[in-house]
């Protein structure tokens, strides 16, 4: 499944393993029914892990699946921090 997808030329593909709560009531918002279990870089491992988790949790009201996404390595701007001088505080008085 995940291994069959073509890689992006611009971004590294990563694979999110998601858990969907199948036994949640209709009034439960979707963001509380779907959880990111983990993110991995190997598509074969992602497929194997989904299969393992679905077998392990088959009677627990959930379903696992893989969602391909991309990793955007955004450079963090390095800024110098101001120099802080620490002053020794007085000892607490009894």
C-alpha positions in Angstrom: 0.0 0.0 0.0 2.2 2.8 1.3 5.2 1.4 -0.6 3.4 1.7 -3.9 3.3 5.5 -3.8 5.7 7.6 -5.9 8.1 9.7 -3.8 8.0 13.5 -3.9 10.8 15.3 -5.7 10.6 18.2 -3.3 9.8 16.6 0.1 10.7 13.5 2.0 7.7 11.2 2.4 6.9 10.0 5.9 4.1 7.7 6.9 1.7 8.5 9.8 0.1 5.5 11.5 -3.4 6.6 12.6 -5.9 5.1 14.9 -9.6 5.6 14.3 -12.0 4.9 17.1 -14.8 2.9 15.4 -16.9 2.6 18.5 -17.0 6.3 19.3 -20.5 7.8 19.4 -21.8 10.1 16.6 -21.6 13.0 18.9 -17.8 12.6 19.4 -15.9 15.1 17.3 -13.7 13.6 14.5 -10.5 15.1 16.1 -11.2 13.0 19.2 -11.8 9.8 17.1 -8.6 10.0 15.1 -5.1 9.8 16.8 -1.7 9.8 15.3 -0.1 6.7 16.8 3.4 7.2 15.3 5.2 8.5 12.3 7.8 6.4 10.4 10.0 6.8 7.4 9.8 3.3 5.9 6.6 2.5 4.0 7.0 -1.3 4.4 7.4 -0.9 8.1 4.3 1.3 8.2 2.2 -1.3 6.4 3.5 -4.1 8.7 2.9 -2.1 11.8 -0.7 -1.3 10.7 -1.3 -5.0 10.1 0.2 -5.9 13.5 -1.9 -3.2 15.4 -5.1 -4.2 13.7 -4.6 -7.9 14.6 -3.6 -7.0 18.1 -6.6 -4.7 18.7 -9.2 -6.3 16.5 -11.9 -6.4 19.2 -11.1 -3.1 20.8 -13.2 -0.7 18.7 -10.5 0.8 16.6 -8.9 0.6 13.2 -5.4 1.5 12.2 -4.3 2.8 8.8 -1.4 4.6 7.1 -1.5 8.1 5.8 1.3 9.3 3.6 2.4 12.9 4.3 5.6 14.9 3.8 8.3 16.1 6.0 9.1 19.8 5.6 12.4 20.6 7.1 11.9 24.3 7.9 15.1 26.0 8.8 15.0 27.5 12.3 16.3 31.0 12.4 19.2 31.3 14.8 19.1 34.4 16.9 21.5 35.4 19.6 20.0 35.6 23.0 20.5 38.6 25.3 23.0 38.2 28.0 21.4 37.8 31.4 23.2 38.5 34.6 22.0 36.5 37.5 22.1 38.1 40.9 22.3 36.0 44.0 19.2 36.3 46.0 19.1 36.8 49.7 18.7 33.8 51.9 15.1 33.3 53.0 14.4 34.7 56.4 12.8 32.5 59.1 
